Amino acid sequence: MAKRVERVSLTLPHDLVADLDAVVDEREYSSRSKAVRDALRAFLTEHDWEQNAAETQRGSIALVYDHEATGINDRLLEIQHDVAGVIVATQHVHFDAHRCLETVIVEGPGEEIRDLVSTLSSLDGMKHVQFTPV
Ligand code: NI
């Protein structure tokens, strides 16, 4: 049986619609609605994570950083050892000559994960930090 759906009308700035259409096209969505549904689910998952900061959360933190940035490797090791209790696994990929891609699987109190994400984001040489809650 098909899920019940509701039609919602949105007012969006023109450039946002243009960006949305570019994603719809690139990811070959069959409609804008399907792309907006995916985006909304990600938004609501993120919101849920923020609301339940005290509860146990699970997910992955993707990091991209310049391994030549002064001290970043030592700092990353130190930080990860400091929160060893919430880190389930770490995978490191030498992305190219300068950049490293690291995926850190975490499980623990949402507040601790949020602090970890914020500490990692503030490191010199860090290019990208993305926590994806599950
Ligand atoms: Ni590397």
Backbone and ligand atoms as CSV (ligand in chain L), in Angstrom:
chain,resi,resn,atom,element,x,y,z
A,1,MET,N,N,0.842,-1.197,0.000
A,1,MET,CA,C,0.000,0.000,0.000
A,1,MET,C,C,0.877,1.247,0.000
A,2,ALA,N,N,0.536,2.203,-0.819
A,2,ALA,CA,C,1.331,3.429,-0.912
A,2,ALA,C,C,1.214,4.239,0.383
A,3,LYS,N,N,2.314,4.893,0.770
A,3,LYS,CA,C,2.273,5.770,1.940
A,3,LYS,C,C,1.403,6.962,1.619
A,4,ARG,N,N,0.688,7.444,2.630
A,4,ARG,CA,C,-0.117,8.650,2.420
A,4,ARG,C,C,0.826,9.825,2.233
A,5,VAL,N,N,0.482,10.680,1.337
A,5,VAL,CA,C,1.314,11.865,1.110
A,5,VAL,C,C,0.471,13.122,1.251
A,6,GLU,N,N,1.142,14.198,1.500
A,6,GLU,CA,C,0.472,15.484,1.638
A,6,GLU,C,C,1.186,16.482,0.746
A,7,ARG,N,N,0.438,17.286,0.046
A,7,ARG,CA,C,1.054,18.283,-0.820
A,7,ARG,C,C,1.356,19.534,0.006
A,8,VAL,N,N,2.607,19.997,-0.054
A,8,VAL,CA,C,3.030,21.195,0.680
A,8,VAL,C,C,3.600,22.183,-0.319
A,9,SER,N,N,3.189,23.412,-0.207
A,9,SER,CA,C,3.712,24.426,-1.117
A,9,SER,C,C,4.813,25.221,-0.413
A,10,LEU,N,N,5.937,25.454,-1.093
A,10,LEU,CA,C,7.072,26.156,-0.493
A,10,LEU,C,C,7.393,27.414,-1.284
A,11,THR,N,N,7.863,28.421,-0.584
A,11,THR,CA,C,8.362,29.625,-1.250
A,11,THR,C,C,9.870,29.664,-1.025
A,12,LEU,N,N,10.640,29.616,-2.110
A,12,LEU,CA,C,12.098,29.537,-1.990
A,12,LEU,C,C,12.757,30.590,-2.857
A,13,PRO,N,N,13.930,31.084,-2.440
A,13,PRO,CA,C,14.669,32.022,-3.289
A,13,PRO,C,C,15.071,31.331,-4.598
A,14,HIS,N,N,15.116,32.097,-5.646
A,14,HIS,CA,C,15.399,31.559,-6.976
A,14,HIS,C,C,16.722,30.780,-7.020
A,15,ASP,N,N,17.772,31.332,-6.383
A,15,ASP,CA,C,19.077,30.651,-6.467
A,15,ASP,C,C,19.078,29.303,-5.739
A,16,LEU,N,N,18.271,29.207,-4.671
A,16,LEU,CA,C,18.165,27.932,-3.953
A,16,LEU,C,C,17.478,26.887,-4.842
A,17,VAL,N,N,16.448,27.323,-5.572
A,17,VAL,CA,C,15.750,26.413,-6.488
A,17,VAL,C,C,16.703,25.970,-7.602
A,18,ALA,N,N,17.528,26.900,-8.087
A,18,ALA,CA,C,18.484,26.566,-9.146
A,18,ALA,C,C,19.487,25.526,-8.628
A,19,ASP,N,N,19.968,25.713,-7.379
A,19,ASP,CA,C,20.899,24.748,-6.781
A,19,ASP,C,C,20.217,23.388,-6.593
A,20,LEU,N,N,18.969,23.427,-6.150
A,20,LEU,CA,C,18.202,22.187,-5.960
A,20,LEU,C,C,18.063,21.449,-7.293
A,21,ASP,N,N,17.693,22.189,-8.325
A,21,ASP,CA,C,17.525,21.569,-9.647
A,21,ASP,C,C,18.822,20.956,-10.153
A,22,ALA,N,N,19.942,21.580,-9.825
A,22,ALA,CA,C,21.240,21.046,-10.249
A,22,ALA,C,C,21.488,19.695,-9.564
A,23,VAL,N,N,21.121,19.598,-8.271
A,23,VAL,CA,C,21.290,18.336,-7.540
A,23,VAL,C,C,20.331,17.273,-8.075
A,24,VAL,N,N,19.078,17.681,-8.339
A,24,VAL,CA,C,18.066,16.764,-8.893
A,24,VAL,C,C,18.599,16.157,-10.185
A,25,ASP,N,N,19.194,17.032,-11.008
A,25,ASP,CA,C,19.724,16.617,-12.293
A,25,ASP,C,C,20.930,15.678,-12.117
A,26,GLU,N,N,21.857,16.102,-11.273
A,26,GLU,CA,C,23.097,15.354,-11.076
A,26,GLU,C,C,22.852,13.973,-10.468
A,27,ARG,N,N,21.918,13.910,-9.505
A,27,ARG,CA,C,21.649,12.629,-8.837
A,27,ARG,C,C,20.535,11.850,-9.513
A,28,GLU,N,N,20.035,12.413,-10.602
A,28,GLU,CA,C,18.990,11.758,-11.400
A,28,GLU,C,C,17.740,11.421,-10.589
A,29,TYR,N,N,17.326,12.380,-9.739
A,29,TYR,CA,C,16.042,12.220,-9.054
A,29,TYR,C,C,14.936,12.346,-10.101
A,30,SER,N,N,13.839,11.614,-9.888
A,30,SER,CA,C,12.748,11.714,-10.861
A,30,SER,C,C,11.890,12.959,-10.620
A,31,SER,N,N,12.056,13.586,-9.451
A,31,SER,CA,C,11.321,14.832,-9.197
A,31,SER,C,C,12.022,15.642,-8.115
A,32,ARG,N,N,11.684,16.928,-8.059
A,32,ARG,CA,C,12.196,17.779,-6.973
A,32,ARG,C,C,11.719,17.245,-5.626
A,33,SER,N,N,10.467,16.759,-5.600
A,33,SER,CA,C,9.886,16.288,-4.336
A,33,SER,C,C,10.762,15.226,-3.692
A,34,LYS,N,N,11.263,14.276,-4.511
A,34,LYS,CA,C,12.081,13.195,-3.935
A,34,LYS,C,C,13.380,13.746,-3.355
A,35,ALA,N,N,13.980,14.707,-4.015
A,35,ALA,CA,C,15.213,15.313,-3.505
A,35,ALA,C,C,14.929,16.070,-2.206
A,36,VAL,N,N,13.828,16.811,-2.178
A,36,VAL,CA,C,13.470,17.579,-0.976
A,36,VAL,C,C,13.161,16.625,0.172
A,37,ARG,N,N,12.527,15.486,-0.116
A,37,ARG,CA,C,12.244,14.481,0.914
A,37,ARG,C,C,13.549,13.986,1.549
A,38,ASP,N,N,14.549,13.664,0.712
A,38,ASP,CA,C,15.848,13.206,1.235
A,38,ASP,C,C,16.503,14.282,2.092
A,39,ALA,N,N,16.452,15.517,1.593
A,39,ALA,CA,C,17.074,16.633,2.316
A,39,ALA,C,C,16.373,16.835,3.661
A,40,LEU,N,N,15.045,16.728,3.668
A,40,LEU,CA,C,14.293,16.899,4.907
A,40,LEU,C,C,14.607,15.803,5.918
A,41,ARG,N,N,14.740,14.573,5.429
A,41,ARG,CA,C,15.074,13.471,6.348
A,41,ARG,C,C,16.431,13.719,7.007
A,42,ALA,N,N,17.406,14.180,6.223
A,42,ALA,CA,C,18.737,14.476,6.776
A,42,ALA,C,C,18.628,15.604,7.809
A,43,PHE,N,N,17.822,16.622,7.495
A,43,PHE,CA,C,17.616,17.758,8.398
A,43,PHE,C,C,16.986,17.289,9.707
A,44,LEU,N,N,15.985,16.418,9.607
A,44,LEU,CA,C,15.279,15.946,10.807
A,44,LEU,C,C,16.159,15.021,11.648
A,45,THR,N,N,16.999,14.207,10.989
A,45,THR,CA,C,17.935,13.347,11.723
A,45,THR,C,C,18.919,14.210,12.504
A,46,GLU,N,N,19.401,15.260,11.851
A,46,GLU,CA,C,20.329,16.208,12.478
A,46,GLU,C,C,19.661,16.888,13.675
A,47,HIS,N,N,18.425,17.307,13.484
A,47,HIS,CA,C,17.672,17.965,14.555
A,47,HIS,C,C,17.480,17.006,15.730
A,48,ASP,N,N,17.143,15.770,15.416
A,48,ASP,CA,C,16.923,14.746,16.426
A,48,ASP,C,C,18.195,14.548,17.248
A,49,TRP,N,N,19.337,14.542,16.549
A,49,TRP,CA,C,20.625,14.387,17.212
A,49,TRP,C,C,20.859,15.531,18.198
A,50,GLU,N,N,20.533,16.759,17.772
A,50,GLU,CA,C,20.739,17.916,18.648
A,50,GLU,C,C,19.811,17.868,19.858
A,51,GLN,N,N,18.572,17.410,19.631
A,51,GLN,CA,C,17.586,17.348,20.709
A,51,GLN,C,C,17.926,16.300,21.758
A,52,ASN,N,N,18.571,15.229,21.326
A,52,ASN,CA,C,18.851,14.116,22.231
A,52,ASN,C,C,20.333,14.024,22.565
A,53,ALA,N,N,20.927,15.178,22.822
A,53,ALA,CA,C,22.373,15.247,23.038
A,53,ALA,C,C,22.834,14.393,24.211
A,54,ALA,N,N,21.969,14.205,25.225
A,54,ALA,CA,C,22.386,13.461,26.411
A,54,ALA,C,C,22.303,11.956,26.185
A,55,GLU,N,N,21.571,11.551,25.148
A,55,GLU,CA,C,21.402,10.116,24.908
A,55,GLU,C,C,22.557,9.539,24.098
A,56,THR,N,N,22.627,8.222,24.082
A,56,THR,CA,C,23.669,7.556,23.293
A,56,THR,C,C,23.412,7.757,21.811
A,57,GLN,N,N,24.451,8.175,21.120
A,57,GLN,CA,C,24.360,8.377,19.681
A,57,GLN,C,C,25.381,7.494,18.991
A,58,ARG,N,N,25.077,7.173,17.742
A,58,ARG,CA,C,26.024,6.395,16.926
A,58,ARG,C,C,26.144,7.071,15.573
A,59,GLY,N,N,27.303,6.943,14.984
A,59,GLY,CA,C,27.449,7.507,13.645
A,59,GLY,C,C,28.904,7.522,13.229
A,60,SER,N,N,29.160,8.250,12.159
A,60,SER,CA,C,30.533,8.344,11.685
A,60,SER,C,C,30.920,9.804,11.492
A,61,ILE,N,N,32.174,10.079,11.766
A,61,ILE,CA,C,32.709,11.421,11.526
A,61,ILE,C,C,33.703,11.288,10.376
A,62,ALA,N,N,33.438,11.987,9.290
A,62,ALA,CA,C,34.370,11.986,8.156
A,62,ALA,C,C,35.254,13.214,8.270
A,63,LEU,N,N,36.571,13.008,8.168
A,63,LEU,CA,C,37.527,14.109,8.266
A,63,LEU,C,C,38.380,14.159,7.008
A,64,VAL,N,N,38.607,15.339,6.503
A,64,VAL,CA,C,39.608,15.501,5.446
A,64,VAL,C,C,40.568,16.574,5.953
A,65,TYR,N,N,41.872,16.260,5.958
A,65,TYR,CA,C,42.830,17.236,6.472
A,65,TYR,C,C,44.141,17.173,5.709
A,66,ASP,N,N,44.867,18.261,5.847
A,66,ASP,CA,C,46.186,18.379,5.223
A,66,ASP,C,C,47.204,17.813,6.204
A,67,HIS,N,N,47.787,16.651,5.893
A,67,HIS,CA,C,48.671,16.006,6.878
A,67,HIS,C,C,49.988,16.760,7.059
A,68,GLU,N,N,50.234,17.764,6.178
A,68,GLU,CA,C,51.455,18.555,6.331
A,68,GLU,C,C,51.256,19.750,7.275
A,69,ALA,N,N,50.026,19.998,7.685
A,69,ALA,CA,C,49.764,21.101,8.622
A,69,ALA,C,C,50.485,20.797,9.940
A,70,THR,N,N,51.155,21.799,10.482
A,70,THR,CA,C,52.002,21.591,11.659
A,70,THR,C,C,51.242,20.972,12.831
A,71,GLY,N,N,51.715,19.839,13.276
A,71,GLY,CA,C,51.199,19.218,14.494
A,71,GLY,C,C,49.869,18.498,14.364
A,72,ILE,N,N,49.277,18.499,13.187
A,72,ILE,CA,C,47.906,17.960,13.103
A,72,ILE,C,C,47.850,16.463,13.398
A,73,ASN,N,N,48.858,15.706,12.942
A,73,ASN,CA,C,48.830,14.261,13.203
A,73,ASN,C,C,48.905,13.967,14.705
A,74,ASP,N,N,49.799,14.682,15.407
A,74,ASP,CA,C,49.926,14.483,16.853
A,74,ASP,C,C,48.645,14.873,17.583
A,75,ARG,N,N,48.077,16.020,17.166
A,75,ARG,CA,C,46.857,16.509,17.819
A,75,ARG,C,C,45.707,15.518,17.609
A,76,LEU,N,N,45.594,15.003,16.386
A,76,LEU,CA,C,44.524,14.047,16.083
A,76,LEU,C,C,44.641,12.795,16.946
A,77,LEU,N,N,45.863,12.304,17.080
A,77,LEU,CA,C,46.081,11.116,17.914
A,77,LEU,C,C,45.721,11.399,19.363
A,78,GLU,N,N,46.206,12.548,19.856
A,78,GLU,CA,C,45.944,12.946,21.245
A,78,GLU,C,C,44.440,13.042,21.508
A,79,ILE,N,N,43.743,13.744,20.604
A,79,ILE,CA,C,42.297,13.954,20.758
A,79,ILE,C,C,41.570,12.606,20.763
A,80,GLN,N,N,41.961,11.734,19.836
A,80,GLN,CA,C,41.259,10.456,19.745
A,80,GLN,C,C,41.542,9.570,20.964
A,81,HIS,N,N,42.761,9.663,21.503
A,81,HIS,CA,C,43.054,8.894,22.724
A,81,HIS,C,C,42.283,9.448,23.913
A,82,ASP,N,N,42.100,10.783,23.953
A,82,ASP,CA,C,41.351,11.414,25.048
A,82,ASP,C,C,39.913,10.924,25.105
A,83,VAL,N,N,39.330,10.607,23.953
A,83,VAL,CA,C,37.921,10.176,23.927
A,83,VAL,C,C,37.828,8.720,23.440
A,84,ALA,N,N,38.840,7.924,23.820
A,84,ALA,CA,C,38.906,6.530,23.351
A,84,ALA,C,C,37.606,5.768,23.634
A,85,GLY,N,N,36.921,6.152,24.714
A,85,GLY,CA,C,35.684,5.464,25.092
A,85,GLY,C,C,34.550,5.582,24.082
A,86,VAL,N,N,34.543,6.646,23.298
A,86,VAL,CA,C,33.445,6.817,22.331
A,86,VAL,C,C,33.854,6.406,20.912
A,87,ILE,N,N,35.142,6.127,20.713
A,87,ILE,CA,C,35.590,5.761,19.370
A,87,ILE,C,C,35.576,4.249,19.192
A,88,VAL,N,N,34.797,3.802,18.228
A,88,VAL,CA,C,34.665,2.368,17.976
A,88,VAL,C,C,35.749,1.918,16.999
A,89,ALA,N,N,35.992,2.718,15.966
A,89,ALA,CA,C,36.980,2.358,14.951
A,89,ALA,C,C,37.392,3.596,14.173
A,90,THR,N,N,38.597,3.575,13.663
A,90,THR,CA,C,39.095,4.668,12.823
A,90,THR,C,C,39.700,4.056,11.564
A,91,GLN,N,N,39.346,4.645,10.432
A,91,GLN,CA,C,39.923,4.180,9.167
A,91,GLN,C,C,40.612,5.364,8.503
A,92,HIS,N,N,41.841,5.145,8.072
A,92,HIS,CA,C,42.617,6.228,7.480
A,92,HIS,C,C,42.956,5.898,6.029
A,93,VAL,N,N,42.720,6.858,5.159
A,93,VAL,CA,C,43.059,6.684,3.741
A,93,VAL,C,C,43.938,7.860,3.323
A,94,HIS,N,N,45.099,7.568,2.694
A,94,HIS,CA,C,45.939,8.650,2.163
A,94,HIS,C,C,45.312,9.080,0.850
A,95,PHE,N,N,44.497,10.136,0.906
A,95,PHE,CA,C,43.613,10.556,-0.169
A,95,PHE,C,C,44.388,10.971,-1.416
A,96,ASP,N,N,45.376,11.837,-1.238
A,96,ASP,CA,C,46.294,12.183,-2.322
A,96,ASP,C,C,47.616,12.619,-1.682
A,97,ALA,N,N,48.462,13.321,-2.421
A,97,ALA,CA,C,49.788,13.655,-1.898
A,97,ALA,C,C,49.723,14.477,-0.609
A,98,HIS,N,N,48.680,15.278,-0.435
A,98,HIS,CA,C,48.621,16.188,0.721
A,98,HIS,C,C,47.493,15.872,1.702
A,99,ARG,N,N,46.402,15.330,1.178
A,99,ARG,CA,C,45.217,15.188,2.022
A,99,ARG,C,C,44.992,13.760,2.523
A,100,CYS,N,N,44.521,13.681,3.769
A,100,CYS,CA,C,44.136,12.409,4.360
A,100,CYS,C,C,42.630,12.415,4.573
A,101,LEU,N,N,42.028,11.263,4.399
A,101,LEU,CA,C,40.601,11.085,4.677
A,101,LEU,C,C,40.510,10.086,5.824
A,102,GLU,N,N,39.834,10.499,6.898
A,102,GLU,CA,C,39.703,9.603,8.032
A,102,GLU,C,C,38.229,9.468,8.382
A,103,THR,N,N,37.816,8.239,8.642
A,103,THR,CA,C,36.445,8.007,9.096
A,103,THR,C,C,36.526,7.470,10.515
A,104,VAL,N,N,35.845,8.144,11.417
A,104,VAL,CA,C,35.864,7.744,12.820
A,104,VAL,C,C,34.450,7.303,13.183
A,105,ILE,N,N,34.302,6.036,13.544
A,105,ILE,CA,C,32.989,5.526,13.955
A,105,ILE,C,C,32.871,5.769,15.459
A,106,VAL,N,N,31.782,6.427,15.857
A,106,VAL,CA,C,31.622,6.786,17.266
A,106,VAL,C,C,30.323,6.241,17.836
A,107,GLU,N,N,30.363,6.001,19.141
A,107,GLU,CA,C,29.163,5.588,19.868
A,107,GLU,C,C,29.326,6.073,21.296
A,108,GLY,N,N,28.387,6.920,21.745
A,108,GLY,CA,C,28.498,7.434,23.103
A,108,GLY,C,C,27.566,8.613,23.309
A,109,PRO,N,N,27.699,9.299,24.455
A,109,PRO,CA,C,26.827,10.435,24.741
A,109,PRO,C,C,26.926,11.497,23.646
A,110,GLY,N,N,25.764,11.953,23.176
A,110,GLY,CA,C,25.712,12.946,22.105
A,110,GLY,C,C,26.561,14.173,22.393
A,111,GLU,N,N,26.569,14.599,23.672
A,111,GLU,CA,C,27.340,15.797,24.035
A,111,GLU,C,C,28.834,15.591,23.791
A,112,GLU,N,N,29.320,14.398,24.134
A,112,GLU,CA,C,30.745,14.099,23.937
A,112,GLU,C,C,31.096,14.071,22.456
A,113,ILE,N,N,30.181,13.497,21.662
A,113,ILE,CA,C,30.409,13.432,20.212
A,113,ILE,C,C,30.393,14.848,19.634
A,114,ARG,N,N,29.463,15.653,20.121
A,114,ARG,CA,C,29.379,17.041,19.622
A,114,ARG,C,C,30.663,17.815,19.954
A,115,ASP,N,N,31.172,17.628,21.195
A,115,ASP,CA,C,32.422,18.293,21.593
A,115,ASP,C,C,33.581,17.818,20.718
A,116,LEU,N,N,33.589,16.507,20.442
A,116,LEU,CA,C,34.659,15.940,19.617
A,116,LEU,C,C,34.626,16.562,18.216
A,117,VAL,N,N,33.427,16.639,17.635
A,117,VAL,CA,C,33.271,17.218,16.292
A,117,VAL,C,C,33.759,18.667,16.296
A,118,SER,N,N,33.410,19.380,17.345
A,118,SER,CA,C,33.794,20.790,17.411
A,118,SER,C,C,35.308,20.949,17.601
A,119,THR,N,N,35.922,20.084,18.427
A,119,THR,CA,C,37.377,20.133,18.608
A,119,THR,C,C,38.092,19.815,17.297
A,120,LEU,N,N,37.624,18.778,16.610
A,120,LEU,CA,C,38.255,18.384,15.340
A,120,LEU,C,C,38.123,19.500,14.304
A,121,SER,N,N,36.970,20.156,14.286
A,121,SER,CA,C,36.718,21.222,13.301
A,121,SER,C,C,37.666,22.401,13.485
A,122,SER,N,N,38.124,22.603,14.733
A,122,SER,CA,C,38.922,23.793,15.011
A,122,SER,C,C,40.411,23.591,14.718
A,123,LEU,N,N,40.824,22.371,14.346
A,123,LEU,CA,C,42.249,22.110,14.111
A,123,LEU,C,C,42.752,22.812,12.852
A,124,ASP,N,N,43.950,23.391,12.949
A,124,ASP,CA,C,44.588,23.985,11.776
A,124,ASP,C,C,44.890,22.871,10.777
A,125,GLY,N,N,44.511,23.075,9.533
A,125,GLY,CA,C,44.769,22.064,8.510
A,125,GLY,C,C,43.568,21.165,8.246
A,126,MET,N,N,42.551,21.274,9.130
A,126,MET,CA,C,41.336,20.473,8.919
A,126,MET,C,C,40.515,21.122,7.815
A,127,LYS,N,N,40.182,20.342,6.789
A,127,LYS,CA,C,39.476,20.897,5.631
A,127,LYS,C,C,37.978,20.624,5.674
A,128,HIS,N,N,37.624,19.521,6.320
A,128,HIS,CA,C,36.221,19.099,6.276
A,128,HIS,C,C,35.936,18.184,7.457
A,129,VAL,N,N,34.858,18.443,8.173
A,129,VAL,CA,C,34.428,17.560,9.257
A,129,VAL,C,C,32.923,17.383,9.118
A,130,GLN,N,N,32.499,16.160,8.995
A,130,GLN,CA,C,31.060,15.908,8.818
A,130,GLN,C,C,30.638,14.738,9.689
A,131,PHE,N,N,29.776,15.031,10.673
A,131,PHE,CA,C,29.237,13.934,11.485
A,131,PHE,C,C,27.935,13.466,10.865
A,132,THR,N,N,27.819,12.185,10.650
A,132,THR,CA,C,26.569,11.624,10.136
A,132,THR,C,C,25.999,10.704,11.201
A,133,PRO,N,N,24.936,11.155,11.892
A,133,PRO,CA,C,24.319,10.280,12.886
A,133,PRO,C,C,23.558,9.156,12.185
A,134,VAL,N,N,23.454,8.042,12.847
A,134,VAL,CA,C,22.689,6.925,12.276
A,134,VAL,C,C,21.432,6.743,13.107
L,1,NI,NI,NI,47.292,9.942,5.317
